[in-house]
Amino acid sequence: MILASVVILIVGPGMLLQPYRRTAEYYRKRTKLLHPSDAGLQCEELTLKSAEGINLSCWLIKAPKAAKGTVLFLHGVSENKIVGIPIARLLHSAGYNVFLYDSRRHGDSEGKYCTYGFYEKHDVRTIINYLHNRPDIRLGKVGLFGSSMGAAVAIQVAGIDNRIAAIIAESGFATLRTVFDDYQRRIVKLPWHYLRNIVIRRSEQIAHFKASAVSPLASITNVHIPIFMMHGTADDLIDHAYSQMLYENTDEPKELWLIPNARHDNMAEIGGDEYKSRILDFFGRTLAP
């Protein structure tokens, strides 16, 4: 127990705060869509600074004519904006502006630590501020599409920013503490909560954040806009029970789709055409004028 505690104290904070950073080389072996141009999309590449001066790598894909609205794509842990290209293609073809970016400490963005929404929610607000100040863009209503950690961040920012009109939250978690418990049991096979507390307390000291504040479950009580939650029933990384929990604790209008036999990484594949049509239908009802 003592040895396990020492190892977890040393290794745990790094695993939590500095997840593996996937670059284009990682995706090159898995997809041909590495840049919006690979999907036939014209994009503007830009860099925005967070409130602390962290450079965020971004892609802005403008609608070909008057936009129906604007959707920001928020990726998951270790992922980057590349994973959002298929969604961007789908939404762009339907007439939306799409904004993709690498979250801090991910992809080509700077940042030393990932805090799962504690600081990241303010980065989303920085992006919305920037877009509102662009006179050449007709934004319309702003929606968020968040996947995994991105879903958790989307809910947290919607709880403090009333400029967001709708959210799709895919495979999200309820609280950082509970999902870290799940990861601890799966990776190190030790269920002891005191180990979780050791890692989180040390991580809070290193990254200067408060883990208990990373709670989509608490934030969602302040979310009063349409929200569509999706989750695979075979997800072995983030239990679909968390999306059910979030769904039960939010206001109408709300929707929940549990995709049978879908895992964390293949919801679009398993969902097929229905996956695409549900996304377009939701944003069509909540963003389009």
N, C-alpha and C positions, 0 to 999 in steps of 0.2 A: 504494500500500500504506500509506504514511504517512497520507494523507488518510482512507482507510477506517478505519485504526486510531483516529484522532482522533474520527471520527464515532461509531464503535462505543463508544468509551470514554465519550462524553457521553450517547448515546442508549440504549445497551445496558442499563445497570443499571436505568434507568427502565422499559424494556419488560419486564425480568425481574421486578423487585420491585413494580411498580405496574401490573398489567394493567388493561385497561379495566373499569370498574365498571358492570355492567349493573343497571338499576333496573326497576321495574314498567313504566315508560314504554317501555322497550325491548321487553318481552315483550307489551305491549298490542297491538302490531301483528301478533303471531305466535300468540297463544293467548287464549282466554277464561278460562283458569284462572290467575288472578293471586293468589288467596287460597284457602285450604282451603274456605272457605264456597262458593266457586264450583263446587266438586266435591261439595257437599252434606256437608261434613265440619265438625264442631264442633272448634274448636281453642282452646287457651290461648296467648295471645301473651305472651312474657316476654323479659326481658333477663338474660343471665348475664355475669359478669365473668371474664375470663381471669386467669391468675396475675399478669399485669402490669397488670391493671385495665382491659383493653380490653373494651368492651361488645359482646356478641354477640347479634344479633337472632335469636330462636328461635320456633318453633311446636311445641307439644306437642298431638298428636292422640291421645286416649285410646281404647282399645278400648271398645266399648259394654258389654261384660261382662268376666268374668275373661279377661285377655289370655293368648294363647298364648305371648307373648314380646314383646320390644321391639326395634324396628329404628331405628337412627340413619342418616339419609340424608346423605351427604357429596357436595357438588356439585363441578364442575370449575372450571378457571380462567376468570375473568370472569363465570361464572354465579352464580346465587344460589339460595336455597331454593325459589323458584317452580318451577324445573325438576323438583323432586322431587314435586310434587303428584300427577301420575298414578301414580307408584309408591306414594305414601302412600294414595291411594284404593284401589289394588289390595290392599295389605297390610292396611289397616283393614277392608276388606270380608271378609278372611280371619281377622280376630280379633286383630290385633296392635296394640300401641301403636306410634306412629310419631313420631319426633322429627326435625324439620328445622331447620337453622340456616344463617345466612350466615357463611361462614368469614371470619376477620379480613381486612380490606382488600377485602371483597366485599359487594355488596348494601347492606343497612342496618346492617351491623356496622362498628364502628370499626377502627382499625388503619392504620398508614402503609405497611406492607410485607407482601408475600406471600412466604413462605419454603418453600412446597411440602411442608410436613410437619415441618420442623425445630422450629418452635414450634407449628404446628397440631395435631400429635399430642397435645400436652399439653392443648389446648383440648377435645379429645374426652374425655380423662380427667376434666376439670373437669365436663363435661356428665354423664358417668356417675356421678360423685360426687353431683351434684345430684339425679339421678333416684333413686339409692339412698337418699337422705335424705328423699324424699317419702313420708310414711306413707300417703298416699291413692292410691298407684299400686302395683299389683301388676306388677312388671317381668317376672318370669320370666327366661329367658335373654336375653342382649343380643347382637344381631347388627348388623353394619355393612353398608350398601349404599353403595359408593363408586363414583363415576363420574369417569373421567379423573384429574385431580389428586386427587379424593376417593378413588379407588381406591388411589393411592399413599399417601395419608395413612392410610387404613384398614389397610393392611399394616404401615405403620410403627408405628402405635399398638398393633396386635395383637402386635407383637414385644416390647412392654414391659408389657402389661396383660393379665393372665390372666382378667379378668372378661368378656372378649369370647368368645362361644361359636361364632360362625360369620361368614364374610365373603363377600359378593359383590363382586368387583372387576371393574368394567366399563371397558375401554379404558384400562388403566393403563400407566405407564411403568416402566422398570427402574431408571434412575438419572437424577438431574437433569442431570448433565453430558452424558450421551448424548442425551437428548431435546432439550437446548439446542443441541447440535451439529446435530440435525435441523432445528430451527427456524432456525438461522443459515444453513444451506445453502438453505433454502426462501425465506427472507425477503430476505436480503442477497446470496445467490448466491455467498458466499465460504466455502470449506471449511476455511480455515486454523484450526488448533486454537489458535494463539497468540491469535487474536481472542477465542475462547471463554474462554481463560484470563484475558485482560485484563478482560473483562466480569464474570466470576465473581469474580475477586479483588476488584474494586472493589465489587461487590454485597455481598460478605462484609463488607467494611469498613463499608459504609453501614448494613446491616441487622443487623450483629453476629450472623452465623450461619456455619455451615460447610457449604458445598455438598456436599462429599464425604460428609457424614453423611446427606444426603437420598438414600437408596438403598433402595428397596423390595427390591431384589435381595439386599442384605445383611440387611435386616430379616426377610425371609421364612424365613431359616434358623432363626429363633427362633419361627416361627409353627407351632403343632402342633394346630390346630383345623381343622374342615372349611372349605374355601375353594372357591368356584366362580368361575372367571374367564371373562369373555365379551369378545369383541373382533370387530370387523368386518374382513373381509379386504380391504375397499376403503378402510380408514381412511387418509387422507392427512395426518393431523395427528400421530397416534401410531401407529407401525407395529405391526401385530398380532404381529410377531416378539417384541416385548417381553413380551406375555402368555405366549407360548410359552416364553420364557426363564424367566419367573417360575414357570410351571407345572412345568418340568423340575427346578427347584431347591427345590421345597417337598415336604413330607411328605404322605403319604396321611392322611386321605381328601381327595382333590382332584378337581376336574372342570374341563374346558376346553371351551368351545363357541365355535368360530370361525364367525361368521355370514356365509355367502357374500354378497358384493356389498354388505354393509352398510358405511356410512361412519361417521365419528365421531359424527355427530349424528342418525342415523336408525335406530339398532339396534332400537329398540322397534317402529318401523314395519315394517322388513324382517322382523324376527323374528316379528311378529304374535302369534297366540294361543300359539305355542310359547314365545315370549319370556316371556309372563306365566306360563304353566304351569310352566316350568322354575324361575322365581323362587319361586313358591309351593311347588313340590315340594321345593326345596332347603331353604328355611326351615322347611317342615313337618317335614322329617326331622331338622333340626339344632337347632331352637329349641323347637318345640312339645313340651309334656310328654307 
